[in-house]
């Protein structure tokens, strides 16, 4: 019987046919329908590879903050796409713009490895009056460019949603509106085409230094249409409010390089820092108007770039104050280490400290016999526990394509060689988290070889780290990953062992003073960062929050993933696999409360909570909570809401379909998709 069923399914799979449900501009893809043989029904055309290439889907969907406009890409798997902007009101206004082939992004670009277009290639301004999007070379143009070995460039299209007026800007690689104010649009141009680089000489030990990356930055005032051009801009960033624009200058021979600040309300430009140096990883603080950046100088002896951390405060008051962290000027800076260029520095929330990464400094290079460079202190490959891979050609007599690779692995290495290969790029960019405290003028190394992974708790008062050395090698064999967890006082750098042989992660509270963790007793507990004490959290609940249906070979069943902390850190939302429970996190005898009420009784799982605010910091229990629902036996899906003060969840949608939801930032307007095996996930 089993063989007959499998054969029947296989034959049915060979009879898949395609119903062309997609009309021109309908925004839906073709449906695949399983049709039994029926001589009374017309035969449908067989699904072909060209049908798959032409299959169109909705991408980069975005809803305006006021909920009145919906914009998206309608693109085939291969070929030219279009951007569609639709009104969500009764007027049914629709605007369509061809944008070429998005598949050419990054594939047909200028030489030199410049960054691809910004991932957010479709943006609606914060005031919902403008839409800007990237347009690409068409598929035919891209083919011609590849044949002639010429670079291709993207452009940006700006549309006034009130009037429909369109403006195009050629050779733009990145664009952005100025935050919440939405009064300016910044357009960053591609670099000029450079001549092809000469091939490296056989004896060269390192590639030549990278040239200047600064290009024109076009600032467009949206209200007047006036344009302002700033030259040699390497990086730029608006603050969240949209009042200031910060940018770095990256010019030829580093002449005039620095950080400049433009007040977008007064148009006053102020230089914040200016030196013959490279400026990288410019970023604003998340909370206050403060800046941080890396400033680098070329060390010709070590053939390396040596970075310093530069921070600026007092910007809103008009009295910028500069802070510099230079390894050469701080005797407490870890010996043999340098500031890493692979991690962006950032301010603490209260601006009392700067966080950045450090890594081992490259050794100076001296001249050997024959004038060839040689390392003074070469790193010996293959050292036990090095965690790297060694690929060296053998001493063959043939060409390079005939030389096999030699891969070395030491039996004491904590990671197996295949894992080292997969994680090689991550290892190369790894840096140790370090802190500079302004008041004490002190550098505190937070991470080291024993505790490498450090996470900052909210509000930047405490941190926690993990030491996995004892468990890494066994984990390569049995898949069970443990860690010893340490708490760290960020004011002193003091580290204290808090939890031994932890298997699961920590979930820090929004107030940053404590964290929730799952223990070997299959219960949730709380860890206090200040004194390292722990206490039980879920033991008194009438249900288990362990995932007893998980069939992995674990010592204890894993937890159902927590839904998060309340905004005031007074409670956590946990799942028993069916319902969502509010479990008090403060001592006082309060009992756990079932918020959804009927999940286990009706065999409906409340799977996850929809987070409509990407900047949410904790769950606001005074507002409605929306949950995705799933029928265990019916396989139906839907949406339910838990309203404050109400005893259970109320179902809003529940059907034999899959749903996804999108909410406007400043309005109670929602878009959703509904899809089945035959219905394309159009938006409603």
C-alpha positions in Angstrom: 0.0 0.0 0.0 2.9 2.4 0.8 4.5 1.8 -2.6 1.2 2.4 -4.4 0.6 5.7 -2.6 4.1 7.0 -3.4 3.7 6.0 -7.0 0.4 7.7 -7.3 1.9 11.0 -5.8 4.8 10.8 -8.2 2.5 10.4 -11.3 0.3 13.2 -10.0 3.4 15.4 -9.7 4.2 14.7 -13.3 0.8 16.1 -14.3 1.3 19.5 -12.7 -0.1 22.2 -15.1 -0.1 25.9 -15.0 -3.1 28.3 -15.0 -2.0 31.7 -16.2 -3.8 33.9 -13.6 -1.6 36.8 -14.1 -3.0 39.6 -16.3 -0.9 42.6 -17.4 -0.4 44.8 -14.4 -2.5 42.7 -12.1 0.4 42.3 -9.7 -0.1 38.6 -9.2 1.9 35.6 -10.4 0.7 32.5 -12.2 -0.8 29.7 -10.1 0.2 26.1 -10.1 -2.9 23.9 -10.0 -3.0 20.1 -9.6 -5.5 18.9 -12.1 -6.8 15.4 -12.4 -7.2 14.0 -15.9 -10.6 15.0 -17.2 -11.4 14.7 -20.9 -14.3 17.2 -20.5 -11.9 20.0 -19.5 -9.5 21.7 -21.9 -5.9 20.8 -21.5 -3.7 23.5 -20.0 -0.3 24.4 -21.3 2.7 22.6 -19.7 4.8 24.7 -17.3 8.1 25.7 -19.1 11.4 27.3 -18.0 10.5 30.5 -19.6 7.4 30.7 -17.5 9.6 30.5 -14.4 11.8 33.4 -15.7 8.7 35.5 -16.3 7.1 34.8 -13.0 6.5 38.2 -11.3 6.5 38.9 -7.6 5.9 41.8 -5.3 9.1 43.1 -3.6 10.3 45.9 -1.4 6.7 46.7 -0.3 6.4 49.8 1.7 3.5 51.8 3.2 3.6 55.6 3.7 3.7 56.8 7.3 0.2 58.2 7.0 -1.1 55.0 5.3 -2.3 56.8 2.2 0.2 55.4 -0.3 1.5 51.9 -1.0 4.6 51.4 -3.2 6.3 48.2 -4.3 8.4 46.6 -7.1 6.7 44.2 -9.5 9.6 42.2 -10.8 10.1 38.9 -12.8 12.7 36.4 -11.7 14.6 37.5 -14.8 14.2 40.7 -16.7 12.9 44.2 -16.4 10.7 45.3 -13.5 8.6 48.3 -12.6 7.7 50.3 -9.5 4.0 50.8 -8.7 2.7 53.4 -6.4 -1.0 53.2 -5.5 -3.3 55.2 -3.4 -5.0 53.3 -0.6 -8.0 55.7 -0.7 -11.2 55.6 -2.8 -9.6 57.4 -5.8 -7.6 54.3 -6.8 -4.8 56.5 -8.1 -2.0 54.4 -9.5 1.5 55.4 -10.9 3.8 53.1 -12.8 7.5 53.5 -13.6 9.8 51.1 -15.5 13.0 50.6 -13.5 15.1 48.1 -15.6 16.4 44.9 -14.3 17.1 44.8 -10.5 19.3 41.8 -11.1 22.0 44.0 -12.6 22.5 45.7 -9.2 26.1 45.2 -8.2 26.7 43.0 -11.2 27.2 45.8 -13.7 29.0 48.4 -11.7 32.0 50.6 -11.9 35.5 49.0 -11.4 37.1 49.1 -8.0 34.7 47.2 -5.9 32.5 50.1 -4.9 29.4 49.3 -2.8 26.2 48.1 -4.4 23.1 50.3 -4.2 21.6 50.7 -0.8 19.3 47.8 0.1 16.5 50.2 0.8 16.0 50.9 -3.0 12.4 52.2 -2.5 11.6 54.9 0.1 8.6 57.1 0.9 9.4 60.3 2.8 8.4 60.8 6.4 5.8 63.4 5.4 4.3 61.0 2.8 4.7 63.5 0.0 7.6 62.0 -2.0 8.7 58.6 -3.2 12.2 57.8 -4.4 13.5 54.6 -5.9 16.5 53.1 -7.7 16.3 52.4 -11.5 18.7 50.0 -13.1 20.1 49.3 -16.6 17.6 47.2 -18.5 18.4 43.6 -19.2 19.3 44.4 -22.8 21.5 47.3 -21.7 23.3 45.2 -19.1 24.1 42.5 -21.7 25.6 45.1 -24.1 27.6 46.6 -21.2 29.0 43.2 -20.3 29.9 42.5 -23.9 31.8 45.8 -24.3 33.3 45.5 -20.8 31.9 48.9 -19.8 30.5 49.8 -16.4 26.8 50.4 -15.9 25.2 52.8 -13.4 22.0 53.1 -11.5 19.9 56.2 -11.3 17.4 57.5 -8.8 13.8 58.6 -9.6 12.0 61.1 -7.4 8.2 61.5 -7.7 5.9 64.1 -6.1 3.0 62.1 -4.9 0.6 65.1 -4.9 1.3 66.3 -8.4 2.9 63.2 -10.1 5.9 65.2 -11.2 9.0 63.1 -11.8 12.7 63.9 -11.7 15.6 61.6 -12.6 19.2 61.7 -11.4 21.8 59.8 -13.3 24.7 57.7 -11.8 23.5 57.6 -8.2 24.6 54.7 -6.0 22.8 55.7 -2.7 20.1 58.1 -1.6 18.3 59.0 1.6 15.7 61.5 2.9 16.6 63.5 6.0 14.8 61.5 8.7 11.5 62.7 10.2 11.8 66.2 8.7 11.8 65.0 5.0 12.8 68.4 3.7 16.0 67.2 1.8 17.0 64.3 -0.4 20.7 63.3 -0.5 22.0 61.6 -3.6 25.5 60.1 -3.6 27.1 59.7 -7.0 29.3 56.9 -8.3 33.1 57.6 -8.5 34.5 58.5 -11.9 35.6 55.7 -14.1 39.2 54.7 -13.3 41.7 53.1 -15.7 42.2 49.4 -15.3 44.8 48.6 -12.7 48.1 47.1 -13.8 48.6 43.4 -12.8 50.6 43.0 -9.6 54.2 42.0 -9.9 55.1 38.4 -8.9 57.0 39.5 -5.8 54.5 41.9 -4.5 53.6 41.2 -0.8 50.4 43.3 -0.6 48.0 45.1 -3.0 48.5 48.9 -3.5 46.7 51.2 -1.2 43.1 52.0 -2.1 42.6 55.4 -3.6 40.2 58.1 -2.5 36.5 57.1 -2.4 35.0 60.6 -2.2 32.4 61.5 -4.8 29.8 64.2 -5.4 26.9 64.4 -2.9 23.9 66.2 -4.4 21.5 67.8 -1.8 18.1 68.5 -3.2 15.8 70.8 -1.2 12.4 69.2 -1.8 10.2 72.3 -1.3 12.1 74.5 -3.8 13.8 72.0 -6.0 17.1 73.8 -5.4 20.3 71.7 -5.8 23.5 71.9 -3.8 26.6 69.9 -4.7 29.2 68.9 -2.1 32.4 67.3 -3.5 34.6 64.4 -2.4 32.1 63.0 0.1 33.1 59.5 1.4 30.2 58.8 3.7 27.1 60.7 4.9 24.4 60.3 7.5 21.3 62.2 8.7 20.3 62.3 12.3 16.9 60.8 13.1 15.2 64.1 13.5 16.5 65.3 10.1 18.1 68.5 11.5 21.7 67.7 10.7 23.7 66.1 7.9 27.2 64.8 8.8 29.6 63.7 6.1 33.2 62.8 5.6 35.6 64.3 3.0 37.8 61.8 1.2 39.8 63.7 -1.4 42.9 63.0 -3.5 46.1 63.0 -1.5 43.9 63.4 1.6 43.9 67.1 1.1 41.1 68.7 3.1 39.9 65.3 4.5 37.7 65.5 7.6 34.2 65.5 9.1 31.8 68.3 8.3 28.4 69.1 9.8 25.6 70.9 8.0 22.7 72.4 9.9 19.8 71.8 7.5 17.6 74.5 9.0 20.2 77.3 8.8 22.5 75.9 6.0 25.5 76.6 8.2 28.4 74.2 7.6 30.9 73.6 10.5 34.1 71.5 10.3 34.2 69.0 13.2 37.6 67.4 12.4 40.2 67.9 9.7 43.4 66.0 9.1 45.3 64.2 6.4 43.6 60.9 7.3 40.9 58.4 6.2 37.5 58.7 7.9 35.3 55.5 8.0 32.1 54.2 9.6 30.4 57.5 10.4 27.4 57.0 12.6 24.9 59.0 14.8 24.0 58.0 18.3 20.7 56.2 18.7 19.4 58.6 21.4 21.1 62.0 21.5 22.7 64.1 18.8 26.2 62.8 18.9 28.6 61.4 16.3 31.3 58.8 16.2 33.8 57.8 13.4 37.0 56.1 12.8 40.0 58.2 11.7 42.8 56.2 10.1 46.4 56.8 9.0 48.5 54.6 6.7 51.4 52.9 8.5 53.8 52.3 5.6 56.2 50.2 7.8 53.4 47.8 8.9 51.6 48.1 5.5 48.4 48.7 7.5 45.9 51.4 8.4 46.0 52.5 12.1 42.7 53.8 13.3 41.7 56.1 16.2 38.1 56.6 17.5 36.7 60.1 17.3 33.5 61.2 18.9 31.6 64.5 18.9 29.0 65.7 21.4 27.2 69.0 22.1 26.0 69.2 18.5 22.4 70.3 19.2 23.7 73.1 21.5 26.0 74.4 18.7 29.1 73.8 20.8 30.6 70.5 19.5 33.1 68.8 21.7 35.6 66.3 20.3 36.9 63.2 22.0 39.8 61.1 20.5 40.8 57.6 21.5 44.3 57.0 20.1 46.2 53.8 21.2 49.5 55.8 21.2 48.2 58.3 23.7 46.7 56.0 26.3 49.1 53.9 28.4 46.3 51.6 29.5 45.4 50.7 25.9 45.9 46.9 25.5 49.5 46.2 24.4 50.0 44.8 20.9 46.4 45.8 19.9 45.0 48.4 17.6 41.5 49.9 16.9 39.7 47.6 14.4 38.4 49.1 11.2 35.7 46.4 10.9 33.5 47.5 13.8 31.7 50.8 13.9 32.2 52.8 17.1 29.2 54.0 19.0 28.3 56.1 22.0 26.7 54.8 25.2 23.2 56.0 25.8 24.2 58.6 28.3 27.3 59.7 26.3 29.6 58.7 29.2 31.5 56.1 27.1 32.5 55.1 23.6 32.5 51.5 22.5 34.7 50.2 19.7 36.6 47.1 18.6 40.3 46.2 18.9 42.4 43.5 17.3 46.0 42.4 17.1 48.2 45.0 15.5 50.0 43.9 12.3 53.8 43.5 12.8 56.2 45.9 11.0 57.8 44.7 7.8 61.5 44.8 7.3 63.6 44.3 4.1 65.1 40.8 3.7 67.8 39.6 1.3 67.3 40.9 -2.2 65.2 43.8 -0.9 62.0 41.6 -0.6 59.7 42.5 2.4 59.6 40.0 5.2 57.7 40.0 8.5 59.8 40.7 11.6 57.7 38.4 13.7 55.9 36.1 11.4 52.8 34.4 12.7 53.3 30.6 12.7 50.4 28.9 10.9 48.8 25.8 12.2 49.2 26.7 15.8 46.9 24.6 18.1 43.7 26.4 18.7 44.4 29.1 16.1 41.0 28.5 14.6 42.1 29.3 11.1 42.7 27.4 7.8 46.0 27.1 6.0 46.1 26.8 2.2 49.5 26.4 0.7 50.5 25.2 -2.7 52.7 22.1 -3.0 56.1 22.1 -4.7 54.7 20.8 -8.0 56.3 21.5 -11.4 53.2 22.3 -13.4 51.2 25.5 -13.7 49.2 27.1 -10.9 46.1 25.1 -11.9 47.9 21.9 -11.2 49.0 22.7 -7.6 46.9 21.1 -5.0 46.0 22.8 -1.7 47.3 21.6 1.6 44.8 22.1 4.5 46.2 21.7 8.0 44.1 21.0 11.1 45.5 20.4 14.6 43.7 17.9 16.8 43.6 20.4 19.7 41.7 23.0 17.6 38.4 23.8 19.3 36.6 23.8 15.9 36.6 21.2 13.2 38.3 22.2 10.0 35.1 22.4 7.9 33.6 24.8 10.4 36.8 26.9 10.3 36.4 27.2 6.5 32.8 28.4 6.8 33.6 30.9 9.5 36.9 32.2 8.0 35.6 35.5 6.8 34.0 36.1 10.2 37.2 35.3 12.0 39.2 37.8 9.8 36.8 40.6 10.8 36.4 39.7 14.4 37.3 42.3 17.0 37.3 42.5 20.8 34.8 44.9 22.3 36.5 47.7 24.2 35.2 50.8 26.1 36.6 54.2 26.7 35.1 56.1 29.7 35.3 59.9 29.3 35.2 61.0 32.9 37.9 58.6 34.0 39.9 58.9 30.8 40.3 55.2 30.9 40.3 52.4 28.3 38.6 49.2 29.5 39.0 46.0 27.5 35.7 44.1 27.9 36.3 41.1 25.6 39.5 38.9 25.4 40.5 35.4 24.4 38.6 33.9 27.3 35.3 35.8 27.0 35.1 36.7 23.3 31.4 37.4 22.8 30.1 40.4 24.6 26.6 41.9 24.4 25.6 45.2 25.8 22.4 45.3 27.9 19.9 48.2 27.2 20.9 51.6 28.6 24.6 50.5 28.5 25.0 50.1 32.3 25.8 46.4 32.2 27.0 43.8 29.7 27.2 40.0 29.6 29.6 37.7 27.9 30.2 34.0 27.2 33.2 31.7 27.5 32.7 28.6 25.3 36.3 27.3 25.2 35.6 24.3 27.4 32.6 23.2 25.3 33.6 24.1 21.7 35.3 20.8 20.7 32.6 18.5 22.2 30.0 20.7 20.5 31.6 19.9 17.1 30.7 16.2 17.7 27.4 16.2 19.6 25.8 19.6 18.6 25.2 20.6 22.2 26.6 24.1 22.7 27.2 25.4 26.2 28.7 28.6 27.6 29.8 30.0 30.9 28.0 33.4 31.3 29.7 36.4 32.9 28.2 39.7 33.9 30.2 42.9 33.3 30.0 46.2 35.1 30.6 48.8 32.4 31.7 51.5 34.8 34.6 49.4 36.1 35.0 46.6 33.6 34.7 44.1 36.4 33.7 40.7 35.3 31.9 38.1 37.4 30.9 34.5 36.6 27.2 34.3 36.8 26.0 31.0 35.2 27.9 27.8 34.5 27.3 25.6 31.4 24.4 27.5 30.0 22.8 26.0 26.9 20.4 28.7 25.8 20.6 32.5 25.4 19.8 35.4 27.7 16.9 37.8 27.1 17.8 41.1 28.8 15.1 43.4 30.2 14.4 46.8 28.7 15.7 48.5 31.8 19.0 46.8 31.4 19.3 45.6 35.0 18.3 42.0 34.6 17.9 39.2 32.1 15.8 36.1 31.7 17.3 32.7 31.0 16.2 29.1 30.6 17.8 26.6 33.0 18.5 22.9 33.1 15.3 22.4 35.2 13.3 23.4 32.1 12.1 26.6 33.8 12.8 30.3 33.2 14.8 32.3 35.8 16.0 35.9 36.3 19.6 37.0 36.6 20.3 40.3 38.3 23.3 42.0 36.6 24.2 44.1 39.6 24.8 41.4 42.2 24.7 38.2 40.1 21.8 36.7 42.1 19.2 34.6 40.4 15.6 33.7 41.2 12.8 31.6 39.7 10.4 33.1 37.3 8.1 30.5 35.7 8.1 27.7 38.3 4.8 28.7 39.8 2.9 28.9 36.5 0.2 26.3 35.9 1.7 25.2 32.6 5.1 24.3 31.2 6.9 26.6 28.8 9.2 23.8 27.5 8.8 22.7 24.0 8.1 19.0 24.7 7.5 18.3 21.0 11.1 19.1 20.0 12.8 15.8 19.1 16.5 17.0 19.1 18.9 15.1 21.3 19.0 17.6 24.1 19.7 17.1 27.8 16.6 19.1 28.6 13.7 20.1 26.2 14.3 23.5 24.7 11.9 26.4 25.6 9.1 27.7 23.5 10.7 31.0 22.3 9.7 33.9 24.6 7.7 36.7 23.1 9.5 39.4 25.0 9.6 41.7 28.0 7.0 44.3 28.9 8.1 47.9 28.4 8.4 48.6 32.1 10.2 45.3 32.8 7.4 44.2 35.1 6.5 41.1 33.2 7.5 38.7 30.4 5.3 37.1 27.8 5.9 33.4 27.5 4.3 30.7 25.4 3.3 27.2 26.4 3.1 26.2 22.7 -0.6 27.1 22.5 -1.4 30.3 24.5 0.6 33.4 25.5 1.0 34.0 29.3 1.9 37.2 31.1 4.3 36.1 33.9 5.2 38.7 36.6 8.9 39.5 36.8 8.7 41.4 40.1 8.3 39.6 43.4 5.0 40.1 45.1 3.0 37.0 44.7 1.2 37.9 41.4 0.1 34.9 39.4 0.7 34.1 35.7 -2.2 35.2 33.5 -3.3 33.5 30.2 -3.7 36.4 27.8 -5.0 34.5 24.8 -7.3 32.2 26.8 -8.5 29.5 24.4 -5.5 28.2 22.4 -5.1 24.8 24.0 -8.9 24.3 24.2 -9.5 25.1 20.5 -6.2 23.6 19.2 -5.1 27.0 17.9 -1.5 28.1 18.4 -0.7 31.7 19.0 2.6 31.5 17.3 4.2 35.0 17.4 3.4 38.6 18.1 3.4 41.2 15.2 5.9 44.0 16.0 4.8 46.9 13.9 7.3 49.4 15.4 10.8 48.4 14.4 12.2 50.7 17.2 10.1 49.2 19.9 11.9 48.8 23.2 9.7 46.4 25.2 6.0 45.5 24.8 3.5 48.1 25.8 0.8 46.1 27.6 -1.5 49.2 27.6 -2.0 48.8 23.9 -3.6 46.0 21.8 -1.3 43.0 21.0 -1.6 41.3 17.7 -0.8 37.6 17.3 -0.4 35.2 14.3 -2.7 32.2 14.8 -2.4 28.6 13.4 -4.9 25.8 13.6 -3.1 22.6 14.6 -5.6 20.3 12.9 -7.4 22.6 10.4 -4.1 24.2 9.2 -5.8 27.5 9.0 -4.0 30.7 9.8 -5.1 34.2 10.9 -4.7 37.2 13.1 -6.0 37.7 16.7 -5.9 40.7 19.0 -5.6 40.9 22.8 -7.0 44.2 24.0 -6.0 45.6 27.4 -8.4 44.6 30.2 -10.1 41.9 28.0 -10.0 38.3 29.3 -9.0 36.6 26.0 -8.0 37.0 22.4 -10.4 38.0 19.7 -10.0 36.5 16.3 -9.9 39.0 13.4 -9.1 36.7 10.5 -9.0 32.9 10.4 -9.1 31.0 7.1 -7.4 28.3 5.0 -4.7 30.7 3.9 -1.4 32.3 5.0 -1.4 35.9 6.0 1.2 38.6 6.5 0.6 42.2 7.8 2.1 45.6 7.3 1.2 48.7 9.4 1.6 52.4 8.6 3.9 54.2 11.0 1.6 57.0 12.1 -1.8 55.7 11.2 -4.1 52.8 12.0 -3.9 51.6 8.4 -2.9 48.0 7.6 -2.0 46.1 4.5 -2.0 42.3 4.4 -1.3 39.5 2.0 -3.4 36.3 1.7 -2.1 33.3 -0.2 -3.0 29.7 -0.7 -1.7 27.0 -3.0 -3.6 28.6 -5.9 -3.9 32.3 -4.8 -0.9 34.6 -5.2 0.0 36.8 -2.1 -1.5 40.0 -3.4 -1.9 42.9 -1.0 -5.3 44.0 0.4 
